[in-house]
């Protein structure tokens, strides 16, 4: 019987995810702020750099394919974090350099954010693939929650510690703190993955390389021909587009329609993230609850999360018309809970579906879905803010304009729920129709006779 990762090993991979989050939050949050406030750059500059780090992750399928061909994931994880760490240090150097040499610093910043995106793609793709291959089905939702909560912990701890170390601000301090975070990320990752793939005997691992190397284009064509992989890619893109588009609109909406101050809108965002956490924890019951019982399937939580997100976004659309009497805080908390439930169920489903189809393509599938998510996040912010500006220009009234955009996002979540149901049907057929070995093929031939 195949022996999978236990809780301790899942936590080790969670430490890697926390390390990734620590470096990324320095680049996308702290340095974003420094570029705008300390150096007086327009918000478009750091925004374009963050979008670039998402865009370059379109290379994730190639990274996953490379790991498939080698049949080992930990070298890609360690190498990815090292590349990410280098990008983090270069991004700090570029940010500090902007005070004296802006043109050269911007060129260095572009290189740095390219490396950050490549590092996140390489490490993140192989990390999720390793989880997909080694975690038992009954605990996938719990494993996904653990890893993602540790990433959030990495965000939070880095933000607090780095924030204290950076005061009073100087370019030298920024480079020193970023270097320390990057070094810690590399050390933690190396310790976490050391011997990790040796824990499960090779005979117990999922089948990998078959002895012949398949060209990347051929492998992509094979995976895209699989209904499950293709439909899940569509689901990931549409749902993550709706999820990311709302992020940049909530606080401006609260200020324009409900008169919230910056502090009040920030606390509202905190309530949403608290709801996301609660939804994530609730979705772990799709595996096994504390009493050992199952509380719904991953598909049910995924569909319910999408429909719940659509309903709460429709509520925000209505709030734009109703105004201050609307229970905005309750609406936002429930939106966060629905977002958290669907996202964790989707990640756990991703881990399950990675093994359905052509053998030795798990990394490529995970890379394809990761690329869809990254592109959706890159496009989502531009989509949400662009639609908001357009709606305000056409409609005039801020509440109605924001409401129109929230309505579009709600419709995207409804489409995601429909795609999820269709995906479940394809997965049910696909898991039974793809022969895994010669013995399976022989049995199918005998049964057909």
N, C-alpha and C positions, 0 to 999 in steps of 0.2 A: 504494500500500500504506500502511495506517495506521501512523504512527510513534508508538510509545508512550514512556513515561517510561523514562529510563535510570537507572543506579544512583545517579548524583549527585542526580537529582531525587527519587528515593525517599528518599534521605538528608535532603533538605530537608524533606519531609513528616514524616520521622522526628524532625527537630528540633522541629516543631510538636507532635508527640505527646509528646516529652520535656518541652516547656514546659507542656503540659496536666498531665502527671504531676507536675511540680514544684509547681504551685499546689495540686493536689488533695491531695498527700501532706502539705503543711503543714496543711491544714484537717482532714483525716480522721485524721491520726496525731499530729502535734505538738500541735495545739489540743485534740484529744481528751484527751491526757495532761494538759495544763495544766488543763483543766476539772475533771478528776477529782482530781488530786493537789494542785495549787496552790490551787484554789478549793473543793475538797471537795464537788463535785457528784456525785450518784449516776451510775453508768455509764450508766444509762438515758437521761440527757439527751444526751450526745454521741452515743450510739447512735441515738437518735431523729432527731437532726440529720443524721447520715450516711444513715440510711434515707430521710429526706426528700429528700436530694440525688439518691438513686436514683429515688424515686417520681416526682419532677417530670420525669424523663426519659421518662415515658410520652408526652410531647409530641414526641418525636423524629420520628414519622411526619409530623407537621405541618411540622416544620422541613425535612425532606427533600423534602416536596412543594413547599414554597416555593422551595427551590433548584432543583427540577425546572422550575418555571414560569419562573424567570429564566434558566435554562441556565448559570449561573455558580456555582462552588463557593467560590472564594477569598474573596469578601465575607462569606460565612457563616462560613468558618473564622476570618478575622480578627475579625469581630464576636463570634463565640462566645468566642474567647480573651479579648477585651476584657471581655466580660460576666463570664467566669470570674475574671479578674484583679480586677475590682471586687468580686466576691463574696469573694475571698480576703482583700482588704484589710478589708472590712467584718467578716468573720469574726474577724480579728485584733483589730479595734477592740472588737467585742462581747466577745471572750474577756478582753481586758484590762479592760474596763469591769465585768466580773462581780465584781471585787474590791470595788467600791463601790456599784453599782446593779444588782442581780441581775435584777429584773423587766424593766427597760428593755433590759438587755443581752441577755436571752433573746429578746425581740421582734426586736432587731437581728440576732441570730444566725439566727433563722428566715428573715428576709429574705436574709441572706448565703448561707445554704445553698441557698435557692431559686435565687439567681443562679448559684451554683456548678453546680448541676444543669442549669440552662438553658444555661449556657455550654459545659459538657462535651457536652451533647446536640447543640447547634448545630454546634460545631467538629468533634466526633468523627464525626458522621454525614456531613458533607460531605467530610471528609478521606478516609474509607473509600470514599465514592462516587467521588471523584476518582481514587483508586488503582484502583478496580474498572474505571473507564472507560479508563484510560490505560496500565495495566501489561499487558504481553504475557502470555498464558496460561502459557507455560513457566517464568516467573519469579515467579508470584504467591505461591507459598509462601515463596520467598526474600524477596520484598518485604514480606510480612506479618511475617516473622521480624525483618527489619531494623527496621521501624517499632516493633514491640513491644519489641525489645531496647533501642531508644533511649528508649522510655517508662520501662522499668525503670532505665535509666541515669539518667534524670531523677529518678526516685524516690530512687535511691541517693545521687547527688551532692547533692541538696537536703537529704536527711536528714543527711549528714555535715557539709556546710557550715553549714546552719542550726543544727545541734546545737552547733557550736563558737561561733557568733556569739551564741547565746542564753544562754550562761553568762557571768556569773551572771544568772539570769532576772529580768526585769522586764517589766511591761506595755508600756513604751515600746520596749524591745528587740524584743519580739514584733511590734509594729506596724511597726517599722522594717525588720526582716528580711522580714516578709510583704510589705511594700510593695516592697522591693527585688526579691524573687522575682517578684512580679506584674509589675513594670515590665520586668524582663528577659524574662519570658515574652511580653509584648506586642511588644517590640522584635525579639526573635528570630523571632516569628511573622510580623511584617510583612516582615522581610528575607527570610524563607524563601519566602513566597508571592508576593513581588513578581515580576510577569511570568510566573508559573508557568503559567497557562492560555494564555498567548500562545506558549509553547514549541512546542506542537503546532498546526499550522494549523487554522482553523475547519473546513475541508473534510474534514480527517482525523479530526475528533472525532466521537464518537457522536451520533446524532440527538437533539435536545432538543425545545425548544418547537415546537409545530406552528402557532402563531399564535392559537390559542384557549386560553383559560384554563379548566381543568377544575376544578369545585368539589371541595374536599377530600373530602367524604363520597363523592362519585361515584368519585374516584380510589381511595380506600381500598376501596370495594366491588369495583372492577375488579381490584385487586391481590389481595384476599382470595379472589376467585373463581379465581385461578390456583393449581393444585395445588402447583406448586413453591414459591411464596412461602408458602402456608399451611402446608405440611408442614415447610418449613425453620424457620418461626416456632416450630412445636411442638418441633422438634429443639433449637433454641437454648434455649428455655425449660427443657425437661426436663434437658438436659445441663448447663446452667449452674446449675440448681437443685442438682443432685448435686455439681457442682464447688465451689460456694460453701458448701454446708452442711457440708462436711468441714473447712473452714478453721479454724473456731472450736473444733473438737473435738479436734484432734490433740494440742495441747500439754496440755490438761487430762487427756486420755486417758493420755498418757505419764506424767504425774505421779501419777494415781490408781492405775494398774494396774502401771506399771513402776518407780515410785518416783523418777522423774526430778526433779531440782531445777529451779528456774526457768531457770537458765543452761543446763542440759542440754537442757531442752525447747526453749529458743530455738535451740540449735545443731541440734536435730532439724528444726525448721522451716527452718533454713538449708539443711540437706541436701535437704529436699523442694524448695525453690526451685532449688537446683543441679540436681536431677533434671529440673525443669520446663524449665530452660534447655537441658539436653542433649536433651530430647525435642523442643523447638522446633527446634534445629539439625538434628536427625535428620530431621524432617519436611520440611525444605527440599529433601531429596532427591526429594520427590514431583514437583519440577519437573525440574531437571537437576543431576546430581551433578557433582563437580569434573572427572570424566573425560568429561562430556558425555552420559552415559547417564541414562535415567529409572530410578528405583528405586521402582516402585509408583505408584499413582494417589493423588490426594487422597482419593478415596472409601475406598481401602484403608487409608490412614493414619488417616482419621477413624474408621472402624469398628474398626480394631485398637486405636486409642487408647481408645475407649469400652470395648471388651471388656477391655483391659488394666487400665483404671481399675477396672472392676467386679471383676476378679480380685484386684487388690491391696487393694481395700476389703473383699472377702470374707476376705482374709488378715488384715486388721486385726480383723475380727469374730471370727475364730478366735483371734487373739492375745489378745483379751479373756478368753477361756476358758483358754488355755494358760498365759498369764502370762509372766514374765521370760525363760523359755528361748526364746521366739520371737525370730527375727532381725529386730527392729523396725526398725533403721536401714536394712537392705537393703530391707525391705518399703516403707518410706517413700520411699527414693530411687526405686525402681521405680514407685511410685505417681506421683511427680512426673514421671518420664519419660513415662508414659502420658498424664498430664494435659497435658503440654506438646505431645506429638505430636497429640493430638486437637484441642487448642485452635487451634494454628496451621493444621492442615488445615481446621478449620471456618472460620477467618477467610478462608483462601484460597478455599474453596468459596463463601463469602459473596460475595467479589469476583467470582467467575465467575457465580453465579446471579443477581446483581443485574440483569444484562442480559437475562434470559430472561423473556419475557412482553410485556405492553403497552409500546410504546416510550415514552420520556421519563418513566419511573417508577422509575429507578434509585435516586434519593434517597429516595423514599417506601419502597421495599422495604428499603433499608439502615436507614432510620429505624424501620421496623416491627421489624426484627431487633434493632436496638440497644435499642429499648424492651423487647422480650422479655428481653434479657440483663440490663438494668438492674433490671427488676422481679424477675427470678429472683435476682439478687444481693441485692436488698433483702429478699426473702422467705427466701432460703436461710439467712442467719444466724439469723433468728428460728426457722425450721423446724428447723435442726440443734440449736440450743441448747434449744428447746422440747421436741423429741422426746427429747433427752437427759435433761432434768429429769423428763419423764413416765415414761420407761423406768426411771430410778433409783427413782422413787416406786413403780412397779409391781413391779419385779424385785428391787430392793435391792442386789444385788451390782454394784459399779461396772463391772467388766469385762464382765459379761453385758449390762448396760444399754447401755454404749457399743457393744458388739458388735451389739446389735439395731439401733441407729441406722446403723452402718456397713453392715449388711446391707441396710437400706432404700435407702441411697445406691447400693450396688452394683446393686440391682434397677433403679434409675432409669437407671444407665449402660447396662444391658442393653436397656432400652426405647429409649434414645437410639441404640444401635447398630442396632436393628430399624428405627427411623424413618429412619436414615441410608441403609439399604439401600433402603427404599421410596422415599425421596427421589430416589435415583439413578435409579430406574426412571422416576419422573415427570419428572425433568429430561431424561432421554434422549428421551422422547416430546415434552416441551414445547419443547425446543430446535429440534425439527424441525417442530412443528405451528403455531408462531406466525409468520405472515407479517410480514416486516419492511418491505415497501414494495409499491407498486402492481405493480412488476415481478414480485415473488414471487407475488402473487395471480394475475397473468395466467398465470404458468408453471403454477401449481397447476390453474387452469381448463383450460389446454391439455392437461395431463397427464391430467385426469379424463376428457377426451374420447377 
